[in-house]
């Protein structure tokens, strides 16, 4: 394990504290768990930055109750953030899935060698190439890699399993267009993290080539919303809660069981899953979704890196213009990808 991994966080939150892991307890876990050198206790400056960001979230999402309203609120918020710089972009049709292929604007960058397939979050009903282009562009530069950022179909117009099918199509398109599986990393945040995990699980079930690694940022792994942090972190998470997940699940799954492993990766057999990086904020309602999934993956023999970031809100990685910790966490993501690419950047 490297210096950023939190080796003491090896039991799910529900096992450690009877299903209750409020934000202050998570921070205490960090303090006692040989915290990695890059994940320090939250500074006062960071708290102030997060407070400003949360205020922006609340302003934009006030009164946004339905999926389409939340989609509009998310788009409007992200339009206030800058776009990526120093990257090249190509519009791509990945076998029917709209996408942008990004790569660093450097003459010596070997396009077509390494790639991160990025699957945006947004509750299965929101998010787009625009909302996640800054993060995707940052990862392209930091990992010296191409990034394929896809525009999968959204709820309520399209429901399960359309989103997963689109991501799987894009992954297989990469393999059909010259990228070797050992040079592909699949990543996603929130609902996109769920889709990323399910995409790789389907590829494994089909006995087809798996990516070099998977990165899931605050993933929704349990659409049944049974994690203790759904309750214990309710006051510290202004963006996601048990009611949010339940509303999303009903629209996404219909009558399908939320504990179906084909929809909620927490319930899947993870044997043979690729190396995995998980990032989550200490006060997120989705904290247990991350920790319980990490536990299950480790028990299945998966190489798991878990990072718990003190005080970070859901999707903090999208806001490097507002949060210093967004830059730091994205650098960790890029370094993890580089470590697992078969062909390392020659720089």
HUMOTA-V628748 format. One line per field, one symbol per residue. ss: DSSP state (H for helix, E for strand, L for the rest). phi: phi as a letter, one per 30 degrees, with the letter a starting at -180 (. if undefined). burial: 1 if it has 16 or more other ideal C-beta (glycine too) atoms within 10 Angstrom, else 0. A space follows every 50 residues. Layout:
BEGIN
ss = ???
phi = ???
burial = ???
END
This chain:
BEGIN
ss = LLLLLLLLLLLLHHHHHLLLLLHHHHHHHHHLLLLLLLLLLLLHHHHHHH HHHHHHHHHHHLLLLLHHHHHHHHHHHHLLLLLLLLEEEEEEEELLEEEE EEEELLLLLLLLLLEEEEELLLLLLLLLHHHHHHHHHHHHHHHLLEEEEE LLLLLLLLLLLHHHHHHHHHHHHHHHLLLLHHHEEEEEELHHHHHHHHHH HHHHHLLLLLLLEEEEELLLLLLLLLLLHHHHLLLLLLLLLHHHHHHHHH HHHLLLLLLLLLLLHHHLLLLLLLEEEEEEELLLLLHHHHHHHHHHHHHL LLLEEEEEELLLLLLHHHLLLLLHHHHHHHHHHHHHHHHHLLLLLLL
phi = .cdcdcdddbbdedddbiicbdedddddeddccheddcbcedddddeddd edddddedddceidccedddddddddddddcdddbhbcbbdbcchjcdac ccaddbdcddejcbacdccddkiibbiaeddcdddddddeddchbdbccc cddcdddbcecedddddddddddeddcjddedccccbabhdddedddddd ddddddhcecddabbbchddcbddhcdddecdcedccdcbaedddddddd ddciddddcdddbcdecddceiddebcbbaddcdddededdddeeddddd iddcccbcceiddeidddbddcbddddddddddddddddcddcddcb
burial = 00011100110111011010111011101100001100100100010011 00100010011001001001101110110010010010100101001111 11110000100011111111111111111111111111111111111111 11011001111111111111111100001111111111111111111111 11110000011111111111111111111111110111111001101110 11100101000111111101001111111111111111111111111100 01011111111111111111011011011111111111011000000
END
